[in-house]
Amino acid sequence: MEQRMDLAGEIPAAYKAMMGLEAFVQSTGMEKSLLELIKIRASQINGCAFCIDMHTKDARKAGESEQRIYMLNAWREAPFYSDEERAVLALTESVTLVTQGHVPDDVYSEAERHFDTKRLGEIIMAIVTINAWNRIAITTRMMPQ
């Protein structure tokens, strides 16, 4: 497969806007490992090879263990994630799969139990941002390097 287009080259203003969202997410002070778990899990669900490749590498650089990365597809059954991480992963899945039941109240309430409103908003923006990146990468066929 070949990349269909270089979106950044074709419409740099739009790409710059996406980079602005990414800069915001990076500026929140959210734990790098939590942010990478969000990015990997959403990318797994969406089937984005480019983003899975990038964010598993970034997670390793941030000190994430191979075991936790490998088990992310089965996080519900794996004992390696904290209650906070589980709440974020459930929210990530619900937002990513929003057409399958929207975001259930119990999923949102569990996230709300672990995070204040500001941090929860930042988590939501991280989920929304990686989903947008996934859609850009999949549509334009960005290839892992």
Secondary structure, DSSP 4 states (H G I P E B T S, - for coil): ------HHHH-HHHHHHHHHHHHHHHHT---HHHHHHHHHHHHHHHT-HHHHHHHHHHHHHTT--HHHHHGGGGTTT-TTS-HHHHHHHHHHHHHHTTTTT-S-HHHHHHHHHHS-HHHHHHHHHHHHHHHHHHHHHHHHT----
